[in-house]
Amino acid sequence: MSSAPRPVSNRSADSQMLASLVQAAIDVELYTIPLYGTALYSLRGISTESDGTKWPGLRPVPVAADAKGPAADTQRAWNLVYSVYIQEMFHLQLASNLLLALGGSGTFSLKAPVYTAKEIPCVGPVPPEVSATPGAFDGDRLQVFQLIETPDWDATKSGPTPPFDSLPDDFGTIGHLYSAIRWYVNLEYADGTRLFDHMYANAKPQVNQFGTEYAAKWKAVGPLPGSLPYLAKPGMAVTIEPGQDPATARAQANTLIDAIVCEGEGAHASRTVPAQFTPDEQTIERDSGSQGDAAVRAHWDQKSHYRRFQEAAELLATAQTWLSQPLTQSELIPENATPAQRAEAATRFAAYGYAGTQSKPSMLTQAQDLLDSSYTNLLESISRAFGSGTTFPFGAMTGLGSKVTLVWVAAGLLDTTAVPRWKPVTPPTGDGLHACQGLNACKSYNHDTCAGQCECATAVAHSCVASNSCKHQGGCGYPEVEKQGKLESTSPPNLIPGRNSAKGNGGCGAPIPATQVFHNPYNGVDVKDAEGSSIRGDVWERARKLFLADVVPELVSEGKLTPEEQAKLEEATVEPSALRTVLQRT
């Protein structure tokens, strides 16, 4: 890389280049998330809820070192890929914060990655026998994962050297991309000014999702031998907030780059990740409420991504997927099941394998549509978070896992050639959109004959808090209460499912899972309705009750429903749709 003094006349072009390089880093970090998530959730296993209900899908559970067999190896593989999957979300945040610290790039917006079989963004071509498209946990995917995470020290990989006249198509390794970013971040001109300091003057607010997990460990422990001169200084955080001394901010920027390089792309496979770049186990448990999540991530995050995927490749022969071993009905039956529980398991198993009719799509098609919609809303909600410096939609991102699992389970039963497609869709607009089955105020958006009789949500599905694309889409309600005809935020809140006031204001997902219940107390406060009664029980039942009490009378007064139709709706028993039956509650 050039060491000659650089004329300050290049600053405008250098500013654009640094922003483009960081945008490329954001794009490639986002690229890894659906790719790794698709393989992760193809791994088969059953989880048990506190009430004994069994669901397809694994969760982070530590595996004893001496545990053997397919089940142990599948869980081990799941833990390993999961730890990288979560850490890529962290890296996406770090790269995005760096761009915002540099003044951003217009309106912050994430674009869905495009996957091609023979090319990895920023890395280059893959071997001709390998496909780089999303797929199940298999040899192709593990080879591609290792190519993505190839350390920058690999002598067989070379990349372009800054300064650049135009953005290179390939860097050889992602680690080399970050080396180029570091060069520009620390660029000093012949007149003594610095590129970073100039761009930082326009810094924007950033997002801190993972900061508490790392705060306890981000202390100076001395640089690693050789290559990382800016390794974590005392007091560094995962953001580079505006208004600081530029030298301090620049050091923070280098630390963010170090974190990404040490944990993933660019890290030496045989080197343990420095302690300050591993999350604190107790903090993860406190924040997530999951001891398993904390133990799994704290263990695997001590190793680089490349090293983790090397170890994952050793599990290919024994790890099981939903394609290699499809779901069986017996796996859904709880221990010491009652007749009702056996019947529920049979109903749910039939729904997973629903082949569809001429008028109703198969479960595989419904699951793909659900994933596409949830993914679309997630990208928008992440962009909204970084664009305004608000909370990162971590729950919505992790909530996608159950949607990917549903696609794989249905594929194993219906079409083993299918793969989760992660296809962005255009959210519908206009009046009449609703959050779930039986909550439609009109029939113009569906094939039903009457209001209140639809089988599905017409609003775009989403997976969790704040990732809905329009009002009246929050499945479990939002911390708001109605005052003089308007919904306003309150504390404590009144949970009003399907009545959120705008996009981004919506708790839990849509459609509403048949088993979804209110999480009350809310932040330790017992939430009550307008009559002073504690809000408990089934979320959909409350949404339907509100619909019948508020929407239906209005339809009758407008002449859109007859009193007789109103009476039938009030008396009707609504059986959960097949899709709602297989959706896991949050």
DRENLOMAR-629045 format. One record per residue (C-alpha): residue number from 1; x negated, y, z. Coordinates in Angstrom, 2 decimals. Example, Ala and Ser with C-alpha at 12.3 -4.5 7.8 and 13.67 -1.06 7.14 Angstrom:
REM residues 2
    nr      east     north        up
     1    -12.30     -4.50      7.80
     2    -13.67     -1.06      7.14
REM end
This chain:
REM residues 586
    nr      east     north        up
     1      0.00      0.00      0.00
     2     -1.24      3.46     -0.92
     3     -3.27      5.30      1.73
     4     -4.03      8.51     -0.22
     5     -2.36     11.71      1.08
     6      1.01     12.04     -0.62
     7      2.12     15.44     -1.90
     8      5.17     16.87     -0.13
     9      6.66     17.51     -3.58
    10      7.63     13.81     -3.58
    11      9.82     14.19     -0.49
    12     13.16     14.42     -2.30
    13     12.46     11.28     -4.34
    14     11.04      9.53     -1.28
    15     14.18     10.37      0.72
    16     16.35      8.75     -1.91
    17     14.04      5.74     -2.09
    18     14.02      5.16      1.68
    19     17.81      5.41      1.81
    20     18.05      2.95     -1.10
    21     15.66      0.51      0.59
    22     17.62      0.58      3.84
    23     20.86      0.15      1.90
    24     19.32     -2.90      0.23
    25     18.48     -4.24      3.70
    26     22.09     -3.68      4.82
    27     23.35     -5.46      1.73
    28     21.11     -8.49      2.24
    29     21.95     -8.73      5.97
    30     25.64     -8.75      5.06
    31     24.90    -11.27      2.29
    32     23.68    -13.80      4.86
    33     26.80    -13.67      7.07
    34     29.39    -15.37      4.80
    35     26.65    -17.64      3.45
    36     25.58    -18.89      6.88
    37     29.14    -18.84      8.23
    38     30.41    -21.07      5.44
    39     27.86    -23.76      6.29
    40     28.31    -23.27     10.03
    41     32.05    -23.87     10.08
    42     31.84    -26.84      7.72
    43     30.31    -28.81     10.61
    44     33.03    -30.95     12.13
    45     34.06    -31.33     15.73
    46     36.99    -30.91     18.10
    47     37.36    -28.35     20.88
    48     39.75    -28.60     23.81
    49     41.70    -25.66     25.23
    50     42.31    -25.22     28.95
    51     45.81    -26.69     28.52
    52     44.37    -29.83     26.90
    53     45.34    -28.90     23.34
    54     42.76    -30.06     20.80
    55     41.73    -27.99     17.79
    56     39.37    -28.55     14.87
    57     36.16    -26.59     15.27
    58     33.11    -26.52     17.48
    59     32.05    -23.95     20.05
    60     28.62    -23.15     21.48
    61     27.84    -25.96     23.91
    62     24.25    -26.81     24.94
    63     23.04    -30.28     23.91
    64     20.67    -32.24     26.12
    65     17.27    -32.78     24.51
    66     17.63    -36.57     24.78
    67     21.20    -36.69     23.38
    68     21.39    -38.84     20.26
    69     23.92    -39.72     17.59
    70     26.08    -37.91     14.99
    71     28.16    -35.96     17.51
    72     25.11    -34.64     19.36
    73     23.26    -33.80     16.14
    74     26.31    -32.07     14.67
    75     26.70    -29.92     17.79
    76     22.96    -29.24     17.78
    77     23.10    -28.16     14.13
    78     26.15    -26.00     14.86
    79     24.44    -24.28     17.79
    80     21.35    -23.60     15.72
    81     23.17    -22.05     12.73
    82     25.56    -20.19     15.03
    83     22.69    -18.48     16.81
    84     21.37    -17.17     13.48
    85     24.88    -16.22     12.30
    86     25.40    -14.02     15.37
    87     21.93    -12.54     15.14
    88     22.52    -11.55     11.52
    89     25.43     -9.44     12.79
    90     22.92     -7.77     15.11
    91     20.54     -7.19     12.20
    92     23.37     -5.73     10.13
    93     23.99     -3.29     12.97
    94     20.30     -2.36     13.27
    95     19.87     -1.75      9.54
    96     23.10      0.27      9.43
    97     22.02      2.35     12.41
    98     18.72      3.07     10.69
    99     20.55      4.36      7.62
   100     22.76      6.57      9.78
   101     19.70      7.89     11.62
   102     18.34      8.91      8.23
   103     21.46     10.94      7.56
   104     23.55      8.17      6.09
   105     24.39      7.71      2.48
   106     27.60      9.62      1.87
   107     30.61      7.75      3.20
   108     29.44      4.55      4.90
   109     30.93      1.61      3.03
   110     30.13     -2.08      2.94
   111     30.64     -3.88     -0.34
   112     31.35     -7.60     -0.44
   113     28.24     -9.54     -1.48
   114     28.19    -11.22     -4.88
   115     26.81    -14.75     -4.84
   116     25.13    -16.27     -7.88
   117     23.80    -19.78     -8.10
   118     20.23    -18.96     -9.08
   119     19.31    -15.68     -7.39
   120     18.93    -14.36     -3.82
   121     19.12    -10.57     -3.50
   122     15.75     -8.96     -2.73
   123     14.07    -12.38     -2.75
   124     14.41    -13.55     -6.34
   125     15.17    -16.79     -8.19
   126     15.76    -20.10     -6.43
   127     14.47    -23.45     -7.70
   128     16.50    -24.67    -10.71
   129     17.87    -27.68     -8.83
   130     19.27    -25.56     -5.96
   131     22.47    -23.48     -5.77
   132     22.47    -20.27     -3.71
   133     26.27    -20.01     -3.53
   134     28.15    -20.58     -0.22
   135     28.82    -24.19      0.61
   136     28.85    -26.86      3.28
   137     25.94    -27.72      5.56
   138     23.78    -29.64      3.09
   139     20.33    -29.80      1.54
   140     20.93    -27.01     -0.97
   141     22.10    -24.61      1.70
   142     19.23    -25.36      4.09
   143     16.70    -24.84      1.31
   144     18.31    -21.52      0.37
   145     18.43    -20.46      4.04
   146     14.71    -21.07      4.37
   147     14.04    -19.13      1.17
   148     16.00    -16.18      2.60
   149     14.08    -16.32      5.86
   150     10.66    -17.06      4.31
   151      8.08    -15.27      6.47
   152      6.25    -12.31      4.95
   153      2.94    -13.92      5.88
   154      3.45    -16.69      3.30
   155      0.46    -16.25      0.98
   156      2.41    -17.76     -1.93
   157      4.84    -14.83     -1.82
   158      3.86    -11.41     -3.07
   159      5.89     -8.28     -3.53
   160      5.74     -4.80     -4.97
   161      3.71     -2.16     -3.14
   162      5.09      1.30     -2.26
   163      5.41      4.05     -3.20
   164      8.02      3.11     -5.79
   165      9.23      5.04     -8.84
   166     12.41      2.93     -8.86
   167     13.95      0.40     -6.50
   168     12.42     -3.04     -7.17
   169     14.78     -5.86     -8.07
   170     12.89     -8.38     -5.95
   171     10.49     -8.15     -3.03
   172      9.40    -11.80     -2.84
   173     10.58    -11.96      0.77
   174     13.00     -9.94      2.86
   175     10.15     -9.41      5.29
   176      8.31     -7.60      2.51
   177     11.37     -5.37      2.00
   178     11.15     -4.35      5.65
   179      7.40     -3.74      5.26
   180      8.23     -1.29      2.49
   181     10.86      0.38      4.68
   182      8.31      0.71      7.45
   183      5.85      2.34      5.03
   184      8.37      5.03      4.14
   185      9.52      5.50      7.75
   186      5.94      6.33      8.73
   187      5.03      8.27      5.61
   188      3.07     11.45      6.36
   189      2.54     14.03      3.65
   190     -0.59     15.97      2.84
   191      0.78     19.04      4.68
   192      1.23     17.04      7.92
   193      5.03     16.72      7.78
   194      6.76     13.35      7.86
   195      9.52     11.92      5.70
   196     11.40     10.38      8.62
   197     11.42     13.63     10.59
   198     12.88     15.47      7.61
   199     15.69     12.92      7.12
   200     16.36     12.47     10.85
   201     17.41     16.12     11.07
   202     20.71     14.97      9.53
   203     21.15     11.89     11.75
   204     24.68     10.63     12.37
   205     26.21      8.80     15.39
   206     25.65      5.06     15.46
   207     27.11      1.84     16.83
   208     25.90     -0.09     19.86
   209     27.41     -3.56     19.98
   210     24.51     -5.68     21.23
   211     22.53     -3.13     23.21
   212     23.34     -4.45     26.67
   213     22.10     -7.93     25.72
   214     18.66     -6.57     24.89
   215     18.35     -3.60     27.28
   216     17.03     -5.71     30.15
   217     14.21     -7.09     28.01
   218     13.16     -4.23     25.78
   219     10.04     -3.38     27.75
   220      6.48     -2.90     26.59
   221      4.59     -6.18     26.75
   222      1.79     -5.16     24.40
   223      1.60     -5.67     20.64
   224      1.34     -9.05     19.03
   225     -2.09     -9.82     17.60
   226     -2.51     -8.16     14.26
   227      0.51     -7.04     12.41
   228      3.13     -5.22     14.53
   229      1.70     -1.96     15.86
   230      5.06     -0.48     16.86
   231      6.28     -3.34     19.00
   232      8.90     -2.25     21.54
   233      8.06      0.74     23.66
   234      9.69      1.31     27.07
   235     13.27      2.54     27.04
   236     14.06      1.73     23.42
   237     17.65      1.03     22.44
   238     19.42     -0.44     19.42
   239     20.43      3.04     18.22
   240     18.47      6.11     17.14
   241     20.77      8.80     18.42
   242     20.72     12.30     16.92
   243     19.02     15.18     18.71
   244     15.92     13.43     20.04
   245     12.32     14.42     19.51
   246     11.52     13.17     15.98
   247      8.45     11.25     17.16
   248     10.57      9.37     19.71
   249     13.22      8.66     17.11
   250     10.60      7.45     14.65
   251      9.20      5.05     17.25
   252     12.72      3.74     17.82
   253     13.12      3.22     14.08
   254      9.96      1.13     14.04
   255     11.25     -0.88     16.97
   256     14.49     -1.66     15.14
   257     12.45     -2.91     12.20
   258     10.29     -4.97     14.58
   259     13.38     -6.57     16.08
   260     14.66     -7.72     12.69
   261     11.22     -8.93     11.56
   262     10.33    -10.70     14.80
   263     13.67    -12.49     15.07
   264     14.24    -13.36     11.45
   265     12.82    -12.36      8.12
   266      9.09    -11.96      8.31
   267      8.47    -13.81     11.57
   268      5.76    -16.45     11.77
   269      7.46    -19.85     12.00
   270      5.16    -21.17     14.70
   271      5.28    -18.06     16.88
   272      7.75    -17.68     19.73
   273      9.91    -14.57     19.41
   274      8.67    -11.92     21.90
   275     10.77    -11.81     25.05
   276     12.03     -8.27     24.47
   277     13.57     -9.40     21.18
   278     15.60    -12.20     22.74
   279     18.97    -11.42     24.35
   280     19.43    -11.64     28.08
   281     21.35    -14.80     28.97
   282     23.14    -13.40     32.01
   283     24.27    -10.34     30.08
   284     25.67    -12.44     27.23
   285     27.62    -14.54     29.71
   286     28.95    -11.42     31.41
   287     29.97     -9.77     28.15
   288     31.33    -12.83     26.33
   289     32.68    -14.75     29.31
   290     31.09    -17.89     27.87
   291     28.30    -19.73     29.62
   292     27.87    -21.95     26.57
   293     27.48    -18.99     24.23
   294     24.88    -17.45     26.53
   295     22.87    -20.66     26.95
   296     22.88    -21.52     23.24
   297     21.82    -18.10     22.03
   298     19.23    -17.56     24.74
   299     17.65    -20.91     23.85
   300     17.61    -20.72     20.05
   301     16.86    -17.00     19.82
   302     13.37    -17.73     21.11
   303     12.61    -19.16     17.65
   304     12.51    -17.35     14.31
   305     15.30    -17.93     11.81
   306     12.91    -19.76      9.49
   307     11.86    -22.13     12.24
   308     15.48    -22.75     13.25
   309     16.44    -23.69      9.71
   310     13.42    -25.98      9.47
   311     14.77    -27.84     12.48
   312     18.29    -27.80     11.05
   313     17.02    -29.55      7.93
   314     15.92    -32.45     10.14
   315     19.58    -32.98     11.12
   316     20.98    -33.29      7.60
   317     21.12    -37.09      7.67
   318     23.28    -37.30     10.80
   319     25.26    -34.04     11.08
   320     28.87    -34.45      9.96
   321     31.09    -32.07      7.99
   322     34.83    -31.84      7.37
   323     34.18    -33.08      3.85
   324     32.15    -36.12      4.83
   325     34.61    -37.06      7.58
   326     38.07    -35.46      7.30
   327     40.28    -34.66     10.26
   328     42.41    -37.46     11.71
   329     45.69    -37.14     13.60
   330     44.39    -39.03     16.62
   331     41.75    -36.35     17.23
   332     44.47    -33.77     17.91
   333     46.18    -35.80     20.63
   334     45.29    -34.65     24.18
   335     44.13    -37.04     26.87
   336     47.09    -38.70     28.63
   337     49.39    -37.00     26.14
   338     53.11    -36.71     26.71
   339     55.53    -37.63     23.90
   340     55.99    -33.91     23.23
   341     52.24    -33.41     22.90
   342     51.97    -36.36     20.53
   343     54.77    -34.93     18.42
   344     53.08    -31.52     18.38
   345     49.81    -33.12     17.25
   346     51.63    -34.95     14.45
   347     53.32    -31.74     13.32
   348     50.04    -29.86     13.29
   349     48.19    -32.62     11.45
   350     50.90    -32.66      8.77
   351     50.53    -28.88      8.44
   352     46.75    -29.12      7.93
   353     47.34    -31.54      5.06
   354     50.41    -29.82      3.59
   355     50.16    -30.31     -0.17
   356     52.66    -27.62     -1.11
   357     55.59    -27.52     -3.52
   358     56.46    -25.54     -6.63
   359     57.69    -22.68     -4.49
   360     55.35    -22.93     -1.51
   361     51.53    -23.04     -1.71
   362     49.46    -25.78     -0.11
   363     47.75    -25.27      3.21
   364     44.43    -25.01      1.37
   365     45.75    -22.14     -0.75
   366     47.27    -20.42      2.29
   367     44.02    -20.83      4.21
   368     41.98    -19.37      1.35
   369     44.36    -16.40      1.09
   370     44.19    -15.90      4.85
   371     40.36    -15.87      4.80
   372     40.25    -13.48      1.84
   373     42.59    -11.03      3.53
   374     40.85    -11.22      6.88
   375     37.47    -10.74      5.21
   376     38.71     -7.70      3.30
   377     39.98     -6.05      6.45
   378     36.79     -6.92      8.33
   379     34.59     -5.16      5.78
   380     36.77     -2.08      5.99
   381     36.79     -2.09      9.78
   382     32.97     -2.42      9.93
   383     32.63      0.48      7.50
   384     35.08      2.47      9.61
   385     33.09      1.72     12.76
   386     29.77      2.87     11.28
   387     31.38      5.78      9.49
   388     32.70      7.20     12.75
   389     30.25      5.77     15.30
   390     32.98      3.73     17.00
   391     33.02      0.17     18.34
   392     31.70     -2.59     16.09
   393     34.54     -5.10     15.36
   394     32.62     -8.03     16.79
   395     35.79     -9.90     17.76
   396     37.14     -9.62     14.23
   397     33.88    -10.89     12.76
   398     33.58    -13.88     15.06
   399     37.33    -14.48     14.66
   400     36.74    -15.27     11.00
   401     35.25    -18.58     12.11
   402     38.63    -20.20     12.72
   403     39.76    -19.05      9.25
   404     36.71    -20.63      7.60
   405     37.22    -23.79      9.63
   406     40.85    -23.96      8.48
   407     39.76    -23.84      4.84
   408     37.25    -26.65      5.39
   409     39.72    -28.82      7.30
   410     42.35    -28.42      4.57
   411     39.72    -29.05      1.90
   412     38.69    -32.29      3.59
   413     42.32    -33.47      3.46
   414     43.37    -32.04      0.10
   415     40.44    -31.20     -2.19
   416     36.83    -31.94     -1.27
   417     35.56    -29.79     -4.13
   418     36.99    -26.61     -2.54
   419     34.76    -24.08     -0.79
   420     35.75    -21.00      1.27
   421     35.78    -18.24     -1.33
   422     35.40    -14.95      0.62
   423     37.19    -13.00     -2.13
   424     38.05     -9.37     -1.38
   425     41.67     -8.45     -2.08
   426     43.57     -5.20     -2.45
   427     45.73     -4.58      0.63
   428     49.41     -3.98     -0.15
   429     50.84     -0.56      0.59
   430     54.25      0.94      1.13
   431     57.14      0.52      3.54
   432     58.35     -2.85      4.67
   433     55.02     -4.47      5.53
   434     55.21     -6.59      8.66
   435     52.93     -8.59     10.91
   436     54.47    -12.03     10.92
   437     57.19    -14.55     10.20
   438     60.74    -13.34     10.82
   439     59.82     -9.67     11.23
   440     60.67     -8.39      7.74
   441     63.04     -5.45      7.49
   442     63.78     -5.98      3.80
   443     63.50     -8.63      1.11
   444     61.67     -6.68     -1.58
   445     58.26     -7.97     -0.48
   446     59.08    -11.67     -0.40
   447     61.35    -14.37     -1.77
   448     63.70    -14.51      1.19
   449     67.39    -13.79      0.98
   450     67.69    -11.59      4.04
   451     65.82     -9.40      6.50
   452     64.31    -11.35      9.38
   453     64.00    -14.57      7.41
   454     60.54    -14.45      5.83
   455     58.05    -17.22      6.55
   456     54.92    -15.11      6.54
   457     53.33    -11.72      7.00
   458     53.39     -9.41      4.00
   459     50.73     -7.13      5.44
   460     47.15     -8.26      4.79
   461     46.07    -10.82      7.34
   462     43.33     -9.91      9.76
   463     41.52    -11.76     12.47
   464     41.27     -9.52     15.50
   465     41.31     -6.12     17.15
   466     41.13     -2.98     14.98
   467     40.72     -4.80     11.65
   468     44.25     -4.25     10.37
   469     44.68     -2.18      7.20
   470     47.96     -0.44      8.00
   471     50.48      0.35     10.71
   472     52.91     -2.28     12.04
   473     50.25     -4.94     11.56
   474     48.85     -5.49     15.05
   475     49.92     -9.00     15.96
   476     49.68     -8.71     19.74
   477     50.27     -5.01     20.01
   478     47.83     -2.27     20.88
   479     47.26     -0.36     24.11
   480     50.01      2.10     23.25
   481     53.40      3.04     24.59
   482     56.31      4.72     22.85
   483     56.99      8.33     23.94
   484     59.69     10.39     22.27
   485     59.61      8.20     19.22
   486     55.82      8.21     18.89
   487     53.24      5.64     19.87
   488     50.53      7.11     22.08
   489     47.55      5.51     23.79
   490     47.99      4.92     27.49
   491     46.21      3.22     30.32
   492     47.59      0.83     31.37
   493     49.11      0.01     28.00
   494     52.48     -1.31     26.95
   495     51.90     -4.18     24.53
   496     54.16     -3.74     21.53
   497     53.38     -6.41     18.90
   498     53.89     -5.27     15.34
   499     54.34     -1.61     16.33
   500     50.83     -0.19     16.11
   501     50.76      3.37     14.79
   502     48.06      3.22     12.11
   503     45.35      1.13     10.48
   504     42.58      0.32     12.91
   505     45.08      0.34     15.78
   506     46.12     -3.25     16.22
   507     45.31     -5.87     18.80
   508     44.86     -9.55     17.91
   509     45.53    -10.94     14.49
   510     48.24    -11.31     11.90
   511     50.03    -13.60     11.31
   512     50.69    -14.41     14.95
   513     49.64    -17.96     15.92
   514     52.53    -20.05     17.22
   515     50.62    -20.57     20.49
   516     49.57    -16.91     20.95
   517     50.30    -15.51     24.40
   518     49.66    -12.09     25.88
   519     46.39    -11.63     27.72
   520     47.90     -9.99     30.76
   521     46.68     -8.58     33.15
   522     44.91     -6.20     30.74
   523     41.53     -5.06     32.08
   524     42.67     -6.08     35.54
   525     45.96     -4.16     35.29
   526     49.34     -5.87     35.16
   527     51.00     -4.47     32.02
   528     54.75     -3.85     32.31
   529     57.41     -3.05     29.76
   530     59.74     -0.03     29.82
   531     62.00     -1.79     32.32
   532     59.11     -2.44     34.68
   533     58.83     -6.18     34.00
   534     55.41     -7.78     33.54
   535     54.69     -8.67     29.92
   536     54.04    -12.39     29.78
   537     54.51    -15.34     27.50
   538     54.83    -15.80     23.77
   539     53.72    -12.87     21.62
   540     55.89    -13.79     18.64
   541     58.97    -14.12     20.83
   542     58.47    -10.59     22.12
   543     57.87     -9.27     18.59
   544     61.09    -10.93     17.44
   545     62.98     -9.54     20.41
   546     61.81     -6.02     19.61
   547     62.71     -6.54     15.95
   548     66.24     -7.64     16.81
   549     66.69     -4.83     19.33
   550     65.30     -1.96     17.25
   551     65.01     -2.74     13.55
   552     68.12     -4.82     12.94
   553     70.64     -2.30     14.39
   554     69.07      0.37     12.19
   555     69.50     -1.85      9.14
   556     73.15     -2.38     10.08
   557     73.74      1.36     10.47
   558     72.19      1.93      7.03
   559     74.44     -0.68      5.49
   560     71.55     -3.00      4.63
   561     72.86     -5.74      6.93
   562     76.38     -6.66      7.90
   563     77.37     -7.20     11.55
   564     77.87    -10.86     10.68
   565     74.33    -11.14      9.36
   566     73.09     -9.40     12.50
   567     74.87    -11.95     14.67
   568     73.35    -14.84     12.72
   569     69.85    -13.41     13.12
   570     70.33    -12.99     16.85
   571     71.53    -16.58     17.18
   572     68.98    -18.14     14.81
   573     66.21    -20.46     15.97
   574     63.03    -19.84     14.01
   575     60.67    -22.77     13.68
   576     57.02    -21.72     13.28
   577     55.75    -21.88      9.71
   578     53.06    -24.42      8.83
   579     50.43    -21.68      8.74
   580     51.35    -20.29     12.15
   581     51.24    -23.83     13.50
   582     47.59    -24.31     12.61
   583     46.34    -20.84     13.58
   584     44.38    -20.83     16.82
   585     45.29    -18.25     19.39
   586     42.80    -15.60     20.38
REM end
